[in-house]
Amino acid sequence: MTWHRQHLLDLQSLTPEELNTVLVTAQVFKKVGERAIKKVPALRGKTVINLFVEPSTRTRISFELAALRLSADVINFTAEASSLKKGETLKDTLHNLESLNADFIILRHGASGAPHFLSRFARSHIVNAGDGAHEHPTQGLLDTFTIFERKGRIEGLNVTILGDILYSRVARSNIWALVKLGAKVTLCGPSTLVPRVFESLHPQIKVTWDLEQALRGADVVNLLRIQHERQRASAFPSIGEYASLFGLNAARMKWIRPDALIMHPGPINRGVEIESDVADGDQSVILQQVTNGLAVRMAVLFLLNGGRASELGI
């Protein structure tokens, strides 16, 4: 299947068929990363600009490496060293970059909806690398791909997302990808960060503030860090209290199925949402998520450029 989208702005608008196309294409690019020569010429002559108006390490490096593996030219653009600090608008920045013949603009921005706004004016492909507390599409895709790779399916799985749901763009992207592909999603955390309104998004979403109930029977547990930078005020008394009530430790691992996956999008706050022995344990797939992020982002860039996995001959 060929994508007919110019941009990747969110997962809420993607169909199950489009999501599956990314998963299948990512499988092909995962094999590229295992070869001695890890490059393919799929984006030769194209220019990818990483426009990160909000700090990032893993996501920016992953997109940069994905573009390089596809043989594209890559420019990293940070807000701190740009005319955005001088008052230039985001729209004018876009037009200036497109005047330099940019083909892809990977945008991370603190304002929810910023990629959607730019897409109204863009000739290039806009890829949302995280916008405020709205969505983080490629993180949702790589998490879903990791589950699919390890479990062989998404449909019918019980996935628990634990932590700061209210302010998490990762949670929203994961929720949309998972329910569209037939998983059941349980959201858990402090009641101040996991409001029941999330249950209205889809019949396959359940909210609980009981950690044991959330963990028992889960096939996957995806842990999220506390988004202090997006909270207007502290949503719970202390980090210590959060860790004591909702942190995943060895004792609580006894509630989890022995074949359940432990996931985390990073950065990990060891001793808060997860103890080190769990993060580094046999059920953890946290580093596999990082590896899979590269394959997924290669797949997204390739598909937006009109490519098909069947053309690669890999």
DRENDREN-813840 format. One record per residue (C-alpha): residue in one letter; residue number from 1; x, y, z. Coordinates in Angstrom, 3 decimals. Layout:
N
@code->a, pos->NUM, c1->X, c2->Y, c3->Z
...
END
This chain:
314
@code->m, pos->1, c1->0.000, c2->0.000, c3->0.000
@code->t, pos->2, c1->1.177, c2->3.529, c3->-0.802
@code->w, pos->3, c1->0.419, c2->6.376, c3->1.568
@code->h, pos->4, c1->-1.453, c2->9.287, c3->0.051
@code->r, pos->5, c1->-0.632, c2->11.737, c3->2.834
@code->q, pos->6, c1->1.588, c2->14.740, c3->2.494
@code->h, pos->7, c1->2.197, c2->15.027, c3->6.241
@code->l, pos->8, c1->2.258, c2->12.967, c3->9.435
@code->l, pos->9, c1->0.607, c2->15.205, c3->12.003
@code->d, pos->10, c1->-1.098, c2->12.748, c3->14.372
@code->l, pos->11, c1->-2.268, c2->9.163, c3->14.720
@code->q, pos->12, c1->-5.867, c2->10.056, c3->15.505
@code->s, pos->13, c1->-6.583, c2->10.625, c3->11.803
@code->l, pos->14, c1->-4.778, c2->7.500, c3->10.512
@code->t, pos->15, c1->-6.755, c2->4.451, c3->9.453
@code->p, pos->16, c1->-5.907, c2->0.940, c3->10.686
@code->e, pos->17, c1->-4.682, c2->0.181, c3->7.140
@code->e, pos->18, c1->-2.275, c2->3.133, c3->7.227
@code->l, pos->19, c1->-0.990, c2->2.103, c3->10.650
@code->n, pos->20, c1->-0.409, c2->-1.447, c3->9.432
@code->t, pos->21, c1->1.428, c2->-0.113, c3->6.374
@code->v, pos->22, c1->3.910, c2->1.652, c3->8.682
@code->l, pos->23, c1->4.411, c2->-1.531, c3->10.729
@code->v, pos->24, c1->5.050, c2->-3.665, c3->7.648
@code->t, pos->25, c1->7.404, c2->-1.080, c3->6.119
@code->a, pos->26, c1->9.274, c2->-0.691, c3->9.408
@code->q, pos->27, c1->9.900, c2->-4.444, c3->9.419
@code->v, pos->28, c1->11.695, c2->-4.045, c3->6.094
@code->f, pos->29, c1->13.816, c2->-1.147, c3->7.338
@code->k, pos->30, c1->14.672, c2->-3.012, c3->10.542
@code->k, pos->31, c1->16.453, c2->-5.525, c3->8.294
@code->v, pos->32, c1->18.431, c2->-2.677, c3->6.712
@code->g, pos->33, c1->19.829, c2->-1.809, c3->10.146
@code->e, pos->34, c1->21.090, c2->-5.370, c3->10.534
@code->r, pos->35, c1->23.152, c2->-5.325, c3->7.313
@code->a, pos->36, c1->26.832, c2->-4.473, c3->6.987
@code->i, pos->37, c1->25.871, c2->-1.530, c3->4.737
@code->k, pos->38, c1->22.970, c2->0.171, c3->6.473
@code->k, pos->39, c1->22.063, c2->2.711, c3->3.778
@code->v, pos->40, c1->19.485, c2->2.707, c3->0.983
@code->p, pos->41, c1->19.162, c2->5.427, c3->-1.696
@code->a, pos->42, c1->15.409, c2->5.996, c3->-1.182
@code->l, pos->43, c1->15.745, c2->9.728, c3->-0.354
@code->r, pos->44, c1->18.888, c2->10.543, c3->-2.326
@code->g, pos->45, c1->18.818, c2->14.215, c3->-3.308
@code->k, pos->46, c1->16.168, c2->15.100, c3->-0.699
@code->t, pos->47, c1->16.741, c2->17.522, c3->2.170
@code->v, pos->48, c1->15.411, c2->16.862, c3->5.670
@code->i, pos->49, c1->15.429, c2->19.690, c3->8.209
@code->n, pos->50, c1->15.046, c2->18.932, c3->11.913
@code->l, pos->51, c1->13.275, c2->22.032, c3->13.228
@code->f, pos->52, c1->13.303, c2->21.520, c3->16.990
@code->v, pos->53, c1->11.829, c2->24.481, c3->18.851
@code->e, pos->54, c1->11.708, c2->22.335, c3->22.007
@code->p, pos->55, c1->14.683, c2->20.370, c3->23.414
@code->s, pos->56, c1->15.192, c2->16.752, c3->22.388
@code->t, pos->57, c1->17.958, c2->14.187, c3->22.289
@code->r, pos->58, c1->16.597, c2->10.751, c3->21.328
@code->t, pos->59, c1->13.965, c2->11.920, c3->18.843
@code->r, pos->60, c1->16.229, c2->14.374, c3->17.007
@code->i, pos->61, c1->19.104, c2->11.911, c3->16.730
@code->s, pos->62, c1->16.719, c2->9.158, c3->15.616
@code->f, pos->63, c1->15.231, c2->11.328, c3->12.850
@code->e, pos->64, c1->18.685, c2->12.505, c3->11.784
@code->l, pos->65, c1->20.018, c2->8.970, c3->11.545
@code->a, pos->66, c1->16.846, c2->7.765, c3->9.774
@code->a, pos->67, c1->17.257, c2->10.443, c3->7.103
@code->l, pos->68, c1->20.972, c2->9.697, c3->6.679
@code->r, pos->69, c1->20.256, c2->5.966, c3->6.338
@code->l, pos->70, c1->17.858, c2->6.879, c3->3.513
@code->s, pos->71, c1->20.682, c2->8.914, c3->1.875
@code->a, pos->72, c1->19.026, c2->12.309, c3->2.440
@code->d, pos->73, c1->20.874, c2->15.518, c3->3.292
@code->v, pos->74, c1->20.139, c2->16.589, c3->6.879
@code->i, pos->75, c1->20.218, c2->19.984, c3->8.555
@code->n, pos->76, c1->19.656, c2->20.363, c3->12.311
@code->f, pos->77, c1->17.936, c2->23.611, c3->13.233
@code->t, pos->78, c1->17.579, c2->24.640, c3->16.884
@code->a, pos->79, c1->15.472, c2->27.536, c3->18.096
@code->e, pos->80, c1->18.147, c2->28.838, c3->20.466
@code->a, pos->81, c1->20.464, c2->29.589, c3->17.526
@code->s, pos->82, c1->17.851, c2->30.847, c3->15.081
@code->s, pos->83, c1->15.893, c2->33.916, c3->14.077
@code->l, pos->84, c1->12.940, c2->32.579, c3->16.074
@code->k, pos->85, c1->14.758, c2->34.109, c3->19.065
@code->k, pos->86, c1->14.670, c2->37.456, c3->17.221
@code->g, pos->87, c1->10.902, c2->37.378, c3->16.762
@code->e, pos->88, c1->10.569, c2->35.625, c3->13.397
@code->t, pos->89, c1->7.275, c2->33.760, c3->13.105
@code->l, pos->90, c1->7.099, c2->30.017, c3->12.634
@code->k, pos->91, c1->5.355, c2->30.550, c3->9.301
@code->d, pos->92, c1->8.153, c2->32.813, c3->8.022
@code->t, pos->93, c1->10.725, c2->30.274, c3->9.195
@code->l, pos->94, c1->8.896, c2->27.620, c3->7.174
@code->h, pos->95, c1->8.877, c2->29.761, c3->4.019
@code->n, pos->96, c1->12.581, c2->30.540, c3->4.392
@code->l, pos->97, c1->13.433, c2->26.859, c3->4.774
@code->e, pos->98, c1->11.296, c2->25.935, c3->1.784
@code->s, pos->99, c1->13.067, c2->28.629, c3->-0.240
@code->l, pos->100, c1->16.176, c2->26.534, c3->0.343
@code->n, pos->101, c1->14.315, c2->23.589, c3->-1.217
@code->a, pos->102, c1->13.629, c2->21.680, c3->1.999
@code->d, pos->103, c1->11.655, c2->18.512, c3->1.237
@code->f, pos->104, c1->10.870, c2->17.398, c3->4.804
@code->i, pos->105, c1->10.524, c2->19.462, c3->7.962
@code->i, pos->106, c1->10.546, c2->17.509, c3->11.216
@code->l, pos->107, c1->8.937, c2->19.814, c3->13.778
@code->r, pos->108, c1->9.026, c2->19.577, c3->17.547
@code->h, pos->109, c1->7.233, c2->22.446, c3->19.242
@code->g, pos->110, c1->5.900, c2->23.254, c3->22.697
@code->a, pos->111, c1->2.581, c2->24.509, c3->21.312
@code->s, pos->112, c1->-0.093, c2->21.898, c3->20.637
@code->g, pos->113, c1->-1.210, c2->22.138, c3->17.014
@code->a, pos->114, c1->1.957, c2->23.816, c3->15.684
@code->p, pos->115, c1->2.570, c2->21.119, c3->13.002
@code->h, pos->116, c1->-1.091, c2->21.304, c3->11.910
@code->f, pos->117, c1->-0.741, c2->25.084, c3->11.600
@code->l, pos->118, c1->2.398, c2->24.811, c3->9.450
@code->s, pos->119, c1->0.850, c2->22.132, c3->7.249
@code->r, pos->120, c1->-1.713, c2->24.687, c3->6.016
@code->f, pos->121, c1->1.080, c2->26.616, c3->4.259
@code->a, pos->122, c1->3.668, c2->23.933, c3->3.524
@code->r, pos->123, c1->4.784, c2->22.581, c3->0.164
@code->s, pos->124, c1->7.182, c2->20.243, c3->1.973
@code->h, pos->125, c1->6.271, c2->17.225, c3->4.102
@code->i, pos->126, c1->5.660, c2->18.151, c3->7.757
@code->v, pos->127, c1->6.327, c2->15.448, c3->10.345
@code->n, pos->128, c1->5.175, c2->16.044, c3->13.907
@code->a, pos->129, c1->8.008, c2->15.136, c3->16.297
@code->g, pos->130, c1->5.921, c2->16.128, c3->19.318
@code->d, pos->131, c1->3.645, c2->19.125, c3->19.817
@code->g, pos->132, c1->2.920, c2->20.265, c3->23.347
@code->a, pos->133, c1->0.689, c2->17.806, c3->25.198
@code->h, pos->134, c1->-1.119, c2->16.840, c3->21.984
@code->e, pos->135, c1->0.609, c2->13.965, c3->20.112
@code->h, pos->136, c1->3.955, c2->12.357, c3->19.335
@code->p, pos->137, c1->3.049, c2->10.193, c3->16.313
@code->t, pos->138, c1->6.361, c2->8.452, c3->15.645
@code->q, pos->139, c1->6.721, c2->7.514, c3->19.327
@code->g, pos->140, c1->3.246, c2->5.973, c3->19.225
@code->l, pos->141, c1->4.186, c2->4.117, c3->16.049
@code->l, pos->142, c1->7.477, c2->2.778, c3->17.409
@code->d, pos->143, c1->5.811, c2->1.648, c3->20.633
@code->t, pos->144, c1->3.125, c2->-0.135, c3->18.633
@code->f, pos->145, c1->5.748, c2->-1.668, c3->16.342
@code->t, pos->146, c1->7.705, c2->-2.961, c3->19.356
@code->i, pos->147, c1->4.583, c2->-4.618, c3->20.751
@code->f, pos->148, c1->3.720, c2->-6.077, c3->17.333
@code->e, pos->149, c1->7.258, c2->-7.387, c3->16.878
@code->r, pos->150, c1->7.366, c2->-9.091, c3->20.287
@code->k, pos->151, c1->3.747, c2->-10.281, c3->20.549
@code->g, pos->152, c1->2.961, c2->-10.907, c3->16.872
@code->r, pos->153, c1->-0.297, c2->-8.979, c3->17.088
@code->i, pos->154, c1->-1.995, c2->-5.917, c3->18.559
@code->e, pos->155, c1->-5.616, c2->-7.007, c3->18.428
@code->g, pos->156, c1->-6.921, c2->-8.395, c3->21.709
@code->l, pos->157, c1->-3.910, c2->-7.395, c3->23.812
@code->n, pos->158, c1->-4.331, c2->-5.682, c3->27.190
@code->v, pos->159, c1->-2.043, c2->-2.648, c3->27.329
@code->t, pos->160, c1->-1.648, c2->-0.602, c3->30.506
@code->i, pos->161, c1->-0.281, c2->2.931, c3->30.223
@code->l, pos->162, c1->0.890, c2->4.082, c3->33.645
@code->g, pos->163, c1->1.852, c2->7.574, c3->34.738
@code->d, pos->164, c1->1.125, c2->11.139, c3->33.674
@code->i, pos->165, c1->-1.593, c2->10.649, c3->31.062
@code->l, pos->166, c1->-3.103, c2->14.123, c3->31.186
@code->y, pos->167, c1->-0.006, c2->15.972, c3->29.968
@code->s, pos->168, c1->1.521, c2->13.198, c3->27.847
@code->r, pos->169, c1->1.558, c2->13.457, c3->24.059
@code->v, pos->170, c1->3.061, c2->9.960, c3->23.994
@code->a, pos->171, c1->0.009, c2->8.572, c3->25.783
@code->r, pos->172, c1->-2.401, c2->10.107, c3->23.280
@code->s, pos->173, c1->-0.545, c2->8.746, c3->20.251
@code->n, pos->174, c1->-0.266, c2->5.313, c3->21.858
@code->i, pos->175, c1->-3.954, c2->5.283, c3->22.717
@code->w, pos->176, c1->-5.044, c2->6.067, c3->19.152
@code->a, pos->177, c1->-2.706, c2->3.545, c3->17.521
@code->l, pos->178, c1->-3.591, c2->0.757, c3->19.938
@code->v, pos->179, c1->-7.368, c2->1.082, c3->19.932
@code->k, pos->180, c1->-7.484, c2->1.433, c3->16.146
@code->l, pos->181, c1->-5.620, c2->-1.862, c3->15.871
@code->g, pos->182, c1->-7.899, c2->-3.620, c3->18.364
@code->a, pos->183, c1->-6.072, c2->-3.498, c3->21.701
@code->k, pos->184, c1->-7.720, c2->-2.769, c3->25.044
@code->v, pos->185, c1->-6.076, c2->0.128, c3->26.867
@code->t, pos->186, c1->-6.066, c2->0.703, c3->30.634
@code->l, pos->187, c1->-4.890, c2->4.090, c3->31.899
@code->c, pos->188, c1->-3.583, c2->4.322, c3->35.453
@code->g, pos->189, c1->-1.914, c2->6.906, c3->37.661
@code->p, pos->190, c1->-2.874, c2->9.574, c3->40.193
@code->s, pos->191, c1->-6.487, c2->10.699, c3->39.740
@code->t, pos->192, c1->-5.242, c2->14.242, c3->39.137
@code->l, pos->193, c1->-3.305, c2->13.011, c3->36.093
@code->v, pos->194, c1->-5.703, c2->10.346, c3->34.807
@code->p, pos->195, c1->-9.195, c2->11.869, c3->34.560
@code->r, pos->196, c1->-12.122, c2->9.639, c3->33.633
@code->v, pos->197, c1->-12.804, c2->11.825, c3->30.593
@code->f, pos->198, c1->-10.306, c2->9.647, c3->28.682
@code->e, pos->199, c1->-12.870, c2->6.813, c3->28.749
@code->s, pos->200, c1->-15.074, c2->8.894, c3->26.453
@code->l, pos->201, c1->-12.474, c2->8.728, c3->23.657
@code->h, pos->202, c1->-13.148, c2->5.074, c3->22.821
@code->p, pos->203, c1->-15.048, c2->2.075, c3->24.268
@code->q, pos->204, c1->-11.774, c2->0.106, c3->24.539
@code->i, pos->205, c1->-10.286, c2->2.585, c3->27.039
@code->k, pos->206, c1->-10.629, c2->2.061, c3->30.780
@code->v, pos->207, c1->-9.402, c2->4.328, c3->33.597
@code->t, pos->208, c1->-8.387, c2->3.001, c3->37.013
@code->w, pos->209, c1->-6.466, c2->4.505, c3->39.920
@code->d, pos->210, c1->-5.798, c2->1.071, c3->41.423
@code->l, pos->211, c1->-2.295, c2->-0.001, c3->40.415
@code->e, pos->212, c1->-2.734, c2->-3.703, c3->41.161
@code->q, pos->213, c1->-5.927, c2->-3.792, c3->39.092
@code->a, pos->214, c1->-4.139, c2->-2.063, c3->36.210
@code->l, pos->215, c1->-1.183, c2->-4.464, c3->36.244
@code->r, pos->216, c1->-2.929, c2->-7.811, c3->36.668
@code->g, pos->217, c1->-3.658, c2->-9.361, c3->33.282
@code->a, pos->218, c1->-1.668, c2->-6.770, c3->31.335
@code->d, pos->219, c1->0.257, c2->-8.010, c3->28.282
@code->v, pos->220, c1->2.162, c2->-4.717, c3->28.056
@code->v, pos->221, c1->2.929, c2->-2.006, c3->30.633
@code->n, pos->222, c1->4.080, c2->1.307, c3->29.167
@code->l, pos->223, c1->5.460, c2->3.662, c3->31.815
@code->l, pos->224, c1->5.447, c2->7.435, c3->31.371
@code->r, pos->225, c1->7.512, c2->10.013, c3->33.190
@code->i, pos->226, c1->5.934, c2->12.925, c3->35.048
@code->q, pos->227, c1->5.686, c2->15.920, c3->32.692
@code->h, pos->228, c1->6.731, c2->18.592, c3->35.222
@code->e, pos->229, c1->7.478, c2->21.089, c3->32.449
@code->r, pos->230, c1->3.855, c2->21.034, c3->31.247
@code->q, pos->231, c1->2.045, c2->20.974, c3->34.589
@code->r, pos->232, c1->0.783, c2->24.324, c3->35.826
@code->a, pos->233, c1->1.166, c2->23.121, c3->39.434
@code->s, pos->234, c1->2.200, c2->19.916, c3->41.108
@code->a, pos->235, c1->-0.483, c2->17.270, c3->40.610
@code->f, pos->236, c1->0.654, c2->15.244, c3->43.638
@code->p, pos->237, c1->2.438, c2->16.074, c3->46.915
@code->s, pos->238, c1->5.910, c2->14.713, c3->46.122
@code->i, pos->239, c1->8.021, c2->12.521, c3->43.853
@code->g, pos->240, c1->8.518, c2->10.154, c3->46.773
@code->e, pos->241, c1->4.783, c2->9.722, c3->47.189
@code->y, pos->242, c1->4.340, c2->9.043, c3->43.479
@code->a, pos->243, c1->7.071, c2->6.391, c3->43.566
@code->s, pos->244, c1->5.564, c2->4.722, c3->46.638
@code->l, pos->245, c1->2.071, c2->4.559, c3->45.118
@code->f, pos->246, c1->2.687, c2->4.096, c3->41.387
@code->g, pos->247, c1->6.370, c2->3.268, c3->40.860
@code->l, pos->248, c1->7.061, c2->-0.115, c3->39.251
@code->n, pos->249, c1->9.351, c2->-2.190, c3->41.457
@code->a, pos->250, c1->10.264, c2->-5.849, c3->41.936
@code->a, pos->251, c1->7.409, c2->-6.446, c3->44.409
@code->r, pos->252, c1->4.811, c2->-5.084, c3->42.004
@code->m, pos->253, c1->6.269, c2->-7.067, c3->39.126
@code->k, pos->254, c1->4.694, c2->-10.103, c3->40.827
@code->w, pos->255, c1->1.295, c2->-8.737, c3->39.762
@code->i, pos->256, c1->2.342, c2->-8.749, c3->36.114
@code->r, pos->257, c1->2.162, c2->-11.652, c3->33.693
@code->p, pos->258, c1->5.572, c2->-13.352, c3->33.319
@code->d, pos->259, c1->5.566, c2->-12.676, c3->29.558
@code->a, pos->260, c1->4.399, c2->-9.046, c3->29.823
@code->l, pos->261, c1->6.516, c2->-6.343, c3->28.167
@code->i, pos->262, c1->7.822, c2->-3.379, c3->30.175
@code->m, pos->263, c1->8.145, c2->-0.235, c3->28.060
@code->h, pos->264, c1->9.186, c2->3.384, c3->28.577
@code->p, pos->265, c1->9.586, c2->6.138, c3->25.937
@code->g, pos->266, c1->12.401, c2->7.802, c3->27.902
@code->p, pos->267, c1->13.993, c2->9.611, c3->29.486
@code->i, pos->268, c1->13.735, c2->7.197, c3->32.422
@code->n, pos->269, c1->13.562, c2->8.637, c3->35.929
@code->r, pos->270, c1->15.031, c2->5.696, c3->37.816
@code->g, pos->271, c1->13.565, c2->5.302, c3->41.277
@code->v, pos->272, c1->10.457, c2->7.301, c3->40.365
@code->e, pos->273, c1->8.277, c2->5.600, c3->37.743
@code->i, pos->274, c1->10.544, c2->2.552, c3->37.521
@code->e, pos->275, c1->13.269, c2->0.897, c3->39.597
@code->s, pos->276, c1->16.575, c2->0.067, c3->37.934
@code->d, pos->277, c1->16.205, c2->-3.694, c3->38.340
@code->v, pos->278, c1->12.919, c2->-3.534, c3->36.417
@code->a, pos->279, c1->14.206, c2->-1.141, c3->33.734
@code->d, pos->280, c1->17.187, c2->-3.418, c3->33.120
@code->g, pos->281, c1->15.299, c2->-6.684, c3->33.608
@code->d, pos->282, c1->14.434, c2->-9.490, c3->31.220
@code->q, pos->283, c1->10.921, c2->-8.186, c3->30.507
@code->s, pos->284, c1->12.120, c2->-4.697, c3->29.592
@code->v, pos->285, c1->12.107, c2->-3.750, c3->25.900
@code->i, pos->286, c1->13.131, c2->-0.136, c3->26.477
@code->l, pos->287, c1->16.313, c2->-0.306, c3->24.385
@code->q, pos->288, c1->14.482, c2->-2.232, c3->21.647
@code->q, pos->289, c1->12.098, c2->0.742, c3->21.460
@code->v, pos->290, c1->15.061, c2->2.989, c3->20.660
@code->t, pos->291, c1->16.261, c2->0.619, c3->17.934
@code->n, pos->292, c1->12.759, c2->0.308, c3->16.498
@code->g, pos->293, c1->12.339, c2->4.080, c3->16.500
@code->l, pos->294, c1->14.968, c2->4.299, c3->13.780
@code->a, pos->295, c1->13.182, c2->1.733, c3->11.577
@code->v, pos->296, c1->9.799, c2->3.394, c3->12.102
@code->r, pos->297, c1->11.086, c2->6.873, c3->11.268
@code->m, pos->298, c1->12.776, c2->5.552, c3->8.136
@code->a, pos->299, c1->9.434, c2->3.992, c3->7.183
@code->v, pos->300, c1->7.530, c2->7.232, c3->7.759
@code->l, pos->301, c1->9.921, c2->9.352, c3->5.657
@code->f, pos->302, c1->9.927, c2->6.708, c3->2.920
@code->l, pos->303, c1->6.117, c2->6.441, c3->2.816
@code->l, pos->304, c1->5.570, c2->10.206, c3->2.819
@code->n, pos->305, c1->7.882, c2->10.376, c3->-0.173
@code->g, pos->306, c1->5.550, c2->8.009, c3->-2.030
@code->g, pos->307, c1->7.541, c2->4.825, c3->-1.552
@code->r, pos->308, c1->6.325, c2->1.243, c3->-1.212
@code->a, pos->309, c1->8.027, c2->-1.470, c3->0.811
@code->s, pos->310, c1->7.708, c2->-3.847, c3->-2.157
@code->e, pos->311, c1->10.007, c2->-1.557, c3->-4.181
@code->l, pos->312, c1->12.948, c2->-1.988, c3->-1.820
@code->g, pos->313, c1->13.779, c2->-5.571, c3->-2.708
@code->i, pos->314, c1->15.096, c2->-6.238, c3->0.786
END
